Amino acid sequence: MIVGSTLRDVPPAALWPGLAGLLPFLACALLPLATDAAWHRLAQQALVAYGAVILTFVGAIHWGIALMAPRHPASAACFGWSVVPAMWGWLALFPSFIASLALLGVGFIVQLAVDYRAAGALGLPAWYLALRVLLTSGVLLSLLFASLAAAIAG
């Protein structure tokens, strides 16, 4: 993480929507533990679909970053990368639930690594990485909870 960046530096206008975006992950991950088995498949489908949408969103951030400095040498890579998470998330919609969770987890981890490179190359605010680490951690924990809930709830 960039030296000096903490969650205290994240503007509330970015922090609160980011945290709110974790709620569907947590709700869908834990719902099978609190509901009748008839709802489990729907919660699983909703979690994978939401994960694919959010992975697409964090990839698209790179399109926006590149738009701000289209002639910067790193912009071509940002434009190119921005579509990869969407395709990766789309692929996660098709396998078994556990395989989908694994694909999404890998996608979010790779996206965070790409965010680190972009932040350094394009001079993004230090708080951006602090926020991305927090949100990616929340997503990964939710995916882990969902796999455990699937094993417990059957």
C-alpha positions as CSV (number, residue, x, y, z in Angstrom):
1,M,0.0,0.0,0.0
2,I,1.2,3.5,-0.6
3,V,2.9,5.0,2.5
4,G,0.5,7.0,4.6
5,S,-2.7,5.8,3.1
6,T,-5.3,4.7,5.6
7,L,-9.1,4.3,5.6
8,R,-9.3,7.6,7.5
9,D,-8.2,9.3,4.2
10,V,-11.0,7.8,2.2
11,P,-13.6,10.4,1.4
12,P,-17.0,9.5,2.9
13,A,-18.6,9.9,-0.6
14,A,-16.5,6.9,-1.7
15,L,-16.4,5.0,1.5
16,W,-20.1,4.6,2.3
17,P,-21.2,3.5,-1.2
18,G,-18.3,1.1,-1.2
19,L,-19.4,-0.4,2.1
20,A,-23.0,-0.5,1.1
21,G,-21.9,-2.5,-2.0
22,L,-20.7,-5.2,0.4
23,L,-24.2,-5.8,1.8
24,P,-25.5,-7.9,-1.1
25,F,-22.4,-10.1,-0.9
26,L,-22.9,-10.7,2.9
27,A,-26.6,-11.1,2.6
28,C,-26.5,-13.7,-0.2
29,A,-23.5,-15.5,1.4
30,L,-25.3,-15.9,4.8
31,L,-28.9,-16.3,3.7
32,P,-28.6,-20.1,3.3
33,L,-27.9,-20.3,7.0
34,A,-31.1,-18.4,7.9
35,T,-33.6,-19.6,5.4
36,D,-35.4,-22.7,4.2
37,A,-33.5,-24.8,1.6
38,A,-35.9,-23.6,-1.1
39,W,-34.2,-20.2,-1.1
40,H,-30.6,-21.5,-1.1
41,R,-30.2,-21.8,-4.9
42,L,-31.6,-18.3,-5.5
43,A,-29.2,-16.9,-2.9
44,Q,-26.3,-18.6,-4.6
45,Q,-27.3,-17.4,-8.1
46,A,-27.8,-13.9,-6.8
47,L,-24.4,-13.9,-5.2
48,V,-22.6,-15.1,-8.3
49,A,-24.5,-12.7,-10.5
50,Y,-23.8,-9.8,-8.1
51,G,-20.1,-10.8,-7.9
52,A,-19.9,-10.8,-11.7
53,V,-21.5,-7.4,-11.9
54,I,-19.1,-5.9,-9.3
55,L,-16.1,-7.5,-10.8
56,T,-17.2,-5.8,-14.1
57,F,-17.6,-2.5,-12.2
58,V,-14.1,-2.5,-10.7
59,G,-12.6,-3.4,-14.1
60,A,-14.5,-0.5,-15.7
61,I,-12.9,1.9,-13.2
62,H,-9.8,1.4,-15.3
63,W,-11.6,2.7,-18.4
64,G,-12.5,5.8,-16.5
65,I,-9.0,6.2,-15.3
66,A,-7.7,6.0,-18.8
67,L,-10.2,8.5,-20.0
68,M,-8.7,11.1,-17.6
69,A,-5.3,10.8,-19.3
70,P,-5.8,9.1,-22.6
71,R,-2.3,9.9,-23.9
72,H,-0.5,8.6,-20.8
73,P,1.6,5.6,-21.6
74,A,-0.3,3.4,-19.1
75,S,-3.7,4.4,-20.5
76,A,-3.6,1.8,-23.3
77,A,-3.1,-0.9,-20.8
78,C,-6.0,0.5,-18.7
79,F,-8.3,0.6,-21.6
80,G,-7.4,-3.0,-22.6
81,W,-7.6,-4.3,-19.1
82,S,-11.0,-2.7,-18.3
83,V,-12.9,-5.4,-20.3
84,V,-11.1,-8.4,-18.8
85,P,-12.9,-8.5,-15.5
86,A,-16.3,-8.3,-17.3
87,M,-15.4,-11.4,-19.4
88,W,-14.0,-13.1,-16.3
89,G,-17.2,-12.4,-14.3
90,W,-19.3,-13.6,-17.2
91,L,-17.4,-16.9,-17.3
92,A,-18.0,-17.3,-13.5
93,L,-21.8,-17.4,-14.2
94,F,-21.7,-20.9,-15.8
95,P,-19.8,-23.5,-13.6
96,S,-20.9,-25.0,-10.3
97,F,-21.5,-22.7,-7.4
98,I,-18.2,-23.5,-5.7
99,A,-16.2,-23.2,-9.0
100,S,-18.0,-19.8,-9.6
101,L,-16.9,-18.6,-6.2
102,A,-13.3,-19.6,-6.9
103,L,-13.4,-17.9,-10.3
104,L,-14.8,-14.7,-8.7
105,G,-12.2,-14.9,-5.8
106,V,-9.3,-15.2,-8.3
107,G,-10.8,-12.4,-10.4
108,F,-11.0,-10.0,-7.4
109,I,-7.5,-10.8,-6.3
110,V,-6.0,-10.2,-9.8
111,Q,-8.0,-7.0,-10.1
112,L,-6.5,-5.7,-6.8
113,A,-3.0,-6.5,-8.1
114,V,-3.8,-4.6,-11.3
115,D,-5.1,-1.7,-9.2
116,Y,-1.8,-1.6,-7.4
117,R,0.1,-1.3,-10.7
118,A,-2.3,1.3,-12.0
119,A,-2.2,3.4,-8.9
120,G,1.6,3.6,-9.0
121,A,1.7,4.2,-12.8
122,L,-1.1,6.8,-12.9
123,G,-0.7,8.5,-9.5
124,L,-4.1,7.6,-8.1
125,P,-4.8,8.9,-4.6
126,A,-3.4,6.7,-1.9
127,W,-6.8,6.3,-0.2
128,Y,-8.0,4.5,-3.4
129,L,-5.8,1.4,-2.6
130,A,-6.8,1.5,1.1
131,L,-10.5,1.4,0.0
132,R,-9.9,-1.3,-2.6
133,V,-8.1,-3.5,0.0
134,L,-11.0,-3.1,2.4
135,L,-13.6,-3.8,-0.2
136,T,-11.8,-6.7,-1.8
137,S,-11.3,-8.3,1.6
138,G,-15.0,-8.0,2.3
139,V,-15.8,-9.6,-1.0
140,L,-13.3,-12.5,-0.4
141,L,-14.7,-13.1,3.1
142,S,-18.2,-13.2,1.7
143,L,-17.2,-15.7,-1.0
144,L,-15.6,-17.8,1.7
145,F,-18.7,-17.5,4.0
146,A,-20.8,-18.6,1.0
147,S,-18.8,-21.7,0.4
148,L,-18.9,-22.6,4.1
149,A,-22.7,-21.9,4.2
150,A,-23.2,-24.1,1.2
151,A,-21.3,-26.9,3.0
152,I,-23.3,-26.4,6.3
153,A,-26.7,-25.9,4.8
154,G,-26.2,-28.7,2.3
